[in-house]
Amino acid sequence: MLQNFMTQWLYISDYDTALDQAFISKAKINGVDLEQRYIAVVLSGDQRRMPEHRLALNLDVKRRIYVLSVEGVQPFLDALSPDIFAGVGGAHFDISTGIKEALFAVLLTNEFERVVIFNRVGYLYDLVKSDLVYPNVAAYYERIDDETWLTFWEYVQHMSSTKETACLMPVHPKTIVYRLNKICATTGLNPKQGVNLLPLIVTYVRKQTACFENLVNELQSLSDSLLPRDKVD
């Protein structure tokens, strides 16, 4: 992995600094075309099971950042070990933005959705950052087991189809109904009624992405390590 080069690239992206000739030369040597958009992918899981790649950067002990060409993303995802989770950002010149998108997406992965693409869940980011507050739902969240919340989430993802959700999980459709009824009995909100979905969705996604800001801070610390007083040539 080109850890130092990747950190410099992140620093330039974060602080919008001018490209110097030394970095441009390094980019060319490392096969990076700075006039092209790239896509960030964040993998989560056992790093020993993650692929080696030149344009990669370890964020922490369980997450690794990859920067890929647009056409290289699908082959990369297709080759992943089945026990690895992936969040995929959009195509950007600014890799910092793409990495943050991928970080948000990877937090929404689960055993049934091992790859989450930010472009499909970006609207949820806006909801999480909004002023919408549902204290009653949040207060009861911990009283509902993770399996039931995951059932709710997959139910929403599959257009509120009990049959499709049951096939995915896989369980009997009556089990799906039972779990949804459990949420209704606990929160007073019926997931099978569209008017009640927003509070449940916002609360679920906020819980799932609760560590997002901490991860962004970790990312920022990598970038800040190359502030001018410390910058590595």
Buried (B, 14 or more C-beta within 10 A) or exposed (E): BBEEBBBBBBBBBBEEBEEEEEBEEBBEEEEBEEEEBBBBBBBBBEBEEBEEBEBBBBBEEEBBBBBBBEEBBEEBBEEBEEEBBBBBBBBBEBBBBBBBBBBBBBBBBBEBBBBBBBEEBBEBBEBBEEEEEBEEBBEBBEEBEEEBBBBBBBBBBBEBBBEBBBEBBEBEBEBBBEBBBBBBEBBEBBBBEEEBBEBBBBBBBBEBBEEBEEBBEBBBEBBBEBEEEEEEE
